[in-house]
Amino acid sequence: MSVNDPAEITSALREERKFPPSRQFSERAWIKTLAEYEALCRRAEQEPDAFWAECAREIDWFQPFDRVLEWNFPFVKWFVGGKLNACHNCVDRHLNGPRRNKVALLWEGEPGDSRVLTYQMLAEEVGRCANALKALGVGAGDRVAIYMPVLPEAIVAMLACARIGAIHSVVFAGFSADALADRINDAEAKLCITTDGGWRRGQAVELKRNVDDALARTSSIEKCLVLRRVGNAVAMRPGRDLWWHEVVPGQSPHCEAVAVDAEHTLYTLYTSGTTGKPKGVVHTTGGYLVHTLMTMRWVFDLRDEDVFWCTADIGWVTGHSYTVYGPLAAGATLVAYEGAPNYPENDRFWQIIEKYRVNIFYTAPTAIRNFVKWGDSWVERHDLSSLRLLGTVGEPINPEAWMWYHRVVGKERCPIVDTWWQTETGAIMISPMPGVTVTKPGSATRPLPGVVAEVVDRQGGPVPANHGGLLVIRRPWPGMLRTLFRDPQRYRDQYFSQIDGVYFTGDGARRDEDGYFWIMGRVDDVINVAGHRLGTMEIESALVSHPSVAEAAVVGRPDDLKGQAVAAFVTLISGKQGTDGLREELRTHVAKHIGALARPDYVRFTEALPKTRSGKIMRRLLKQVAAGDETLGDTTTLEDLSVLSRLREEE
Ligand code: WT7
């Protein structure tokens, strides 16, 4: 992994505005005063084990843990000796009291259909699905690939896996057949759960067809369970493919939740890194659940009567932690929506907030920038008075978008929590506490209690206030990844080898005079497109797999809506012509190999790529070219730059 020099990470941004929470908000909050907040942080700092043990007592344990933490650098175990079940904690735990008939899920389909499940109903659905999984030969430790849109059954399937100790690997339904096949192969998944299709902007996306393509290149899958969603014709292969409606509803709703070890793997989730191969991030049961649950209280200030909506797809970690495990562990009523924010019109989100009287709304800066573009009138035609707290995640939010969110959506009444975390961290790490923290637009503010985050230089030394550096975490935290699936060496190399003794996040950051963190984005070869992480190497390998391409380099280019856009520089096999037709073909080729999200926005054909003498592509130069040129047409001086870079090397 190449890490840019932190001294180069500069930020022109100096935001002076400050927003304290209102007294009305603070008075009713879980954490009401600065004194309470500081006491919590002090306790977490001075007696971390006792602090996290207290947090862990919020959930049910089938067998209590003997030890809070075992830190065998860089491998960690939390709540050692404890036994529990994540599904029991998300469902059964709520059945013996007033939450039994409380709504767990308010689900809204893109075409306008909807479903409501109480905790009791959810328990029965999950029980039937868990029994079906067992009938299909799935047991504890087996991997199950879930390739579905945001449907009640997708959430049910995740919980059913957890119930029997199977490991789910959710693959975002926007990923291609190739991406699905790679993930199934890496995990050696036994079962695939999918749908005939999914709705996206009024169109039926043919998911089962993608699965068929993927399964042609995998050998581990024994059965494929298919839920009917859109009603399109699908090919069902006898002996392998089974309809959900023929297998699941006939099962008994009772299925015992198995007691698993606190360190039993709950799920793997693939995310992009700095090589061509996605990493299977491993999350385990006890620590993950405790961390997600505590953040529901600290960050989202969740009360029993709240309606909570996180707009993330279940294919991303945000969907795992804040559409499924966090809210359900907390016994919340959650909203989940299947489709696009602009279907049938640009006000779909505001319509849903009004319809379900949503109180807490959590979305991504890229979505907010789209709302700004679409105009205030879409928001203003809806009654959003139910909202009391707003959140963002996925990338730095620019202060203008923050101010718009605050003014137009929050009516200057709702605190905004800008939450920094990663697939690897499992749950929120740096965020305001809404009843206490004075927020500054664009800053995720301060680490949560028990999170020891710092900004350091490349040697791991301290960096003065307001100087750019690298964001690291010094002590283990309960939700942290435990390893990369079957690749502990890569886990060590990726996160614990850059800077001595600490977890390196891959992000640049600065800390201001108040100790607030300002995240400046990735310093490695990872780009962030619309809040989703893409490895430049992955896109490059996809491009190079095209028969006309000799070499490719991919960089991020600043984009008003997506944060970063994908810019590709491509050299062709001799004799091939860089035509507009080929440009389109390459864009489609990448979408087919990875998914539409990775489709390059710009493709620039070039004679050569600028390289160092050791042959490393000089991405920094390419970034400058990409950022400086509106069209990436043939008027840029890339060839000159490539010469320039060689000259620099000679110096
Ligand atoms: C990367 C992690 C965690 C859920 C979504 C993304 C960036 C995330 C923020 C924020 C600035 C942020 C970082 C991080 N990021 N949240 N509030 N402010 N940057 O998960 O795909 O694992 O990406 O997203 O660069 O490293 P992910």
Boltz pocket constraint, residues with backbone or C-beta under 6 A from the ligand:
constraints:
  - pocket:
      binder: B
      contacts: [[A, 271], [A, 317], [A, 318], [A, 392], [A, 393], [A, 394], [A, 395], [A, 396], [A, 397], [A, 418], [A, 419], [A, 420], [A, 421], [A, 422], [A, 423], [A, 424], [A, 430], [A, 444], [A, 505], [A, 506], [A, 507], [A, 519], [A, 520], [A, 521], [A, 522], [A, 528], [A, 531], [A, 532], [A, 533]]
      max_distance: 6.0
